[in-house]
Amino acid sequence: MKTIEKVKPQPTGSTMSETVAPAVGNELFVHNMRLLWRLDSDLALRIDAVADDERFELEPTRSGAWTARAKSPDGASTYLHSRHDPFAEAKRWADAIDIEDKFCIVVGGFGLGYHIRALFDRLRGDAFIVCTEPSIALIATALSCVDLTEVLASKRFVILTDTDKSRLHAQLQPHSTLIMLGAQFARHAPSVRLNERAHAAIHGSITEFVTFSRMTLLTLIGNARITCKNISRNLASYVTTPPLDILRDRFRGNPGVVISAGPSLSKNIDQLAALKGHAVLCAVQTALRPLMKRGVVPDFVTSLDFHEMSRKFFEDVGDLSATHLVAEPKATWHVIDNYPGPVSLLDNTWARLVIGDELGARGGLTAGATVSHLAFYLAVYMGCDPIIFVGQDLAFTGHVFYVPGVEIHRSWRGEINRFNSMEQKEWDRIARNRSILRRVHGADGTNLFTDELLFTYLEQFEKDIAAVPCQVINATEGGARIRGTTAMTLADATDRFCQKAVDPTRFAYRDSIRAHDETMLEPTRKQLQNRIAELDGVVHLCEEMLGLLEELKGLIDDPDRFNKRLIRVDELRTKVHREARAYQIVNAATQISEFRRFSADRRIEAAGADSADRAKRQIARDIEFMTGVADGARDVKPMLIEALARVENPPWKSKGAAPPA
């Protein structure tokens, strides 16, 4: 919980010193570069390689500052800044930018940095600037003549020079929540005119990152409660099934095939049976039914979907006793409880919070955005090389969603007639999302429709592929182009990589991991009992704090009494810190409360209000947050009570019994 500051007299204000015109010289460049090395060492290295004669030619202005003349692609000559007073011009430019409720300003064009410095002076709180500038020579010129040390030292400034996805994600990811709170695009026209196309490409990549971040955040907040509910109900299986460690590098040097359920899978699904024993087959749960129908029994199947409907993917598909299920603990317990083959659940932070690291720590993979991502991470973890994608469309190839025969097609059968075909149902589903449709480059060079969600998955794949050491082959023969992969037909990939048999002894581990280790149940039971008691304590603390906050609302105009009551707030805050584990458990299940608190904190800092108004905002923030925490604790407690019941009566001992409501 954040501190509420004491009410104090409003400050009288302060004045800013006049800007001093910079000089050109190595000393200023060194000062700027010293800070840039800390901010972005790769960019600093590239700037350091710029020769003096490659920099832009500077001209003095009437104010004593510097400007630069440059030629645009059409041959026209343009000044990057005023020939009279670049500082005054930059201030006018910055003052025209709407920064109200904006925490990220994306500026196209670095120029000599005057406008960057002027805009930075206007920002409050944690707001930050992203500047796009493809010209390394221009940045080097700016650092030699304009003092940007305050901007570079702030850690609230990002420079993007190209569309490299890995670098862009690495630089923007730490700021993703602030970007979600409010982003504003601005343009320094003279700089942008020097390379319109490159600036547009970088801005497009930023927009794609924003889309990716927004979808990730909305998914996290929207699914938080059901995710924790599933994890709690899977705890008995989580502690008694073998961790994933047994699979690390087990298939090093063998090809792995990641089989997804995109529409292009129908082109080569019949070729997959011949790969059994010559490659490690990792299938997603949605592809399981069409595969099993053709006699293709995958070596591994991945699951992470939280919805109960996922159980349908595994029902009446055939013998799965030799297929290893690798699932996230957030997957619906209906799948985990009833799966007939070996099961491994991934490491999970919330599970470890609930039962402790000693019981809960597991070898794990990166949490998958989809079952396809999880299958890819599994193949990497097992050491497969190359990894071959099949059915990984990430777009609407042939204007359909899925390969024929998936579970959703079975559910549509009652609606199919001569006026409403399966293909029409597929197209209707796509058309309903027309507001979020977009075009992407297809693997065959054509353009295809996809939507924001699939595009987010594509972005994640491209980021992941760039980070792995193995070769990735896209043998989907359709769908979106996936950067970082080598496209070829499945037949060619088979001829080139899958001629040697996989050593069958590498699968022998399965026979030893089928039984549950029930010695883990009793210590898990004790941990759950402790967490339930701690949640009761959280509710009690929240209720007392809420009563005190309501009292403080009426004391804002009475600073003496207000500040005296803050003593009790500090006492309760100390108790809150002692219950940090319980709060983390609750906040993970009610992400929206934490997000709102984060948002409120940023807006309070940006508002720059006087002490009394600031105190009102802080109290309102804390009332909303503590109410959310209390409600969250009341919501989580039944989950842990149900988890306790399942630990005391494990699901594998009551097969056939109806699952809990």
Secondary structure, 3 states (H helix, E strand, C coil): CCCCCCCCCCCCCCCCCCCCCCCCCHHHHHHHHHHHHHHCHHHHHHHHCCCHHHCCCEEECCCCCEEEEEECCCCCEEECCCCCCHHHHHHHHHHCCCCCCCCEEEEECCCCCHHHHHHHHHCCCCCEEEEECCCHHHHHHHHHHCCCHHHHHCCCEEEECCCCHHHHHHHHHHHHHHHHHCEEEEECHHHHHHHHHHHHHHHHHHHHHHHHHHHHHHHHHHHHHHHHHHHHHCHHHHHHCCCHHHHCCCCCCCCEEEECCCCCHHHHHHHHHHHECCEEEEEEHHHHHHHHHCCCCCCEEEECCCCHHHHHHHCCCCCCCCCEEEECCCCCHHHHHHCCCCEEECCCHHHHHHHCHHHHCCCCCCCCCCHHHHHHHHHHHCCCCCEEEECCCCCCHHHCCCCCCCHHHHHHHHHCECCECHHHHHHHHHHCCHHHEEEEEECCCCEEEEEHHHHHHHHHHHHHHHHCCCCEEECCCCCECCCCCEECCHHHHHHHHCCCCCCHHHHHHHHHCCCCCHHHHHHHHHHHHHHHHHHHHHHHHHHHHHHHHHHHHCCCCCHHHHHHHHHHHHHHHHHHHHCHHHHHHHHHHCHHHHHHHHHHHHHHHHHCCCHHHHHHHHHHHHHHHHHHHHHHHHHHHHHHHHHHHHHHCCHHHCCCCCCCC
